[in-house]
């Protein structure tokens, strides 16, 4: 599964998509891992998903020890992820050890005690289910049930050693009060400190961002740092392993059309398949038209997927038919799928997971996203960057050509934050810019970058009319278009600039 | 006749188990004369009973009768608190 040497420590898959990737195979087998997180950080989901995977993958039983929520509540809550716990309980593939406190029942302490019964019950539950996996949720709640923290700490220590002795792979959850503070309350991290995972649920720029970090795996390797994750209905936890994604993208020499002959020419013969093209421009300068042409360029044996975050399906189709393109027809033939969404409907992590899912189902050969800037609105800087890396690497693995648009905040020149984030990731960049000339707004297009190919370096004028986009001649007498400060150049100035780059010894060099 | 029904959950034949059993026997003989029934359950032998009763700590004494049901954990060496738990003493005593 992974080529990294992980020593003698075997790993056990958790069934959490992406986690296997960042942990190089899963949780260390036969060991205990502390999963620490604040309230609402999806600790319980993690603990349960780990058990479900054992049953699903190898029929291995699981035991869930709960100190906080009643088994009935857990069964109900987990239904939303599509997990039928009742069925697993009935078939003795799963057992609960209910260690919750009965509200209202008074417990008196009269002398020395230990938590021997708890350990005995866990061992018993493992015996009847044949469990190799045990989850304990959550340790902090035990402290509320007994008066002496010292006794509880000692007894939890004993439980941890018992789990180790039994040879099961265990997940112990613990709550923390701060996202970047002590690992867990009551100092309980000490005795399960072999492996520590931290789940975070941070409020950043008014947006919730969930991340998972493997803090340590004793004696075995893992990816470092925080990775975003999402909790998806019907699925459970999904980790987005960004930096973990291998950068072994195929780079094909196959060219596909951009939908515009002249633009193809400027790019040196069309876009590369397995490449990402970023089109940047101010509002109204023709980005959506570029996308529309790109969609229309879909050949009969191709499939195109369009994610539209700014315009509705009706708007897009109407505009297209205005330019003489029949999207309705393409859709009926199964060559086009349009997914329209308000960016605000979910977090950018959820958008990524959903978009990947749609792509996996539809298997497109070209994908357009209009626009990335709209998604940027609903994410944090870090989150957006991760999104772009995630979607880019996914697309590049699939023999898909991708066209992303990005809106510049200023009308003339300028760059958007979107570009800052992703210009190094994309293979090609096309700039659409307004050019102010003699009291008139004109439009210029240029191919700024075309990885692995020669391309036209000039800035060409283009016009938009009822037939679409027409790319014309180069702006010859204007400078400073990209800087947003176009200046008219006189003929003499142009000649002087030409001379600047001419070798003195060149045969056709004019006399100075 | 058996007015008190007392279930004592212990784990194994440990010193702590023995202490709890003898403490309970002493208290019962002194306070309840013969009006009690006492059952000792080893959670290692009958883990399902421990599961049903949600026993965590050992020893645990459950007073099933008379109501209300009450739990007392520990080796019962604190006689005063045991009597309190069995409703044989009030806080004022």
Interface residues (C-beta under 8 A of the other chain):
Chain A: X97 X98 X99 X100 X102 X105 X106 X107 X108 X109 X110 X111 X112 X113 X114 X115 X116 X117 X118 X120 X121 X123 X124 X125 X145 X146
Chain B: X9 X11 X12 X16 X19 X20 X23 X43 X44 X47 X48 X50 X51 X54 X55 X56 X57 X58 X59 X60 X69 X70 X71 X72 X73 X74 X75 X76 X77 X78 X79 X81 X82 X84 X85
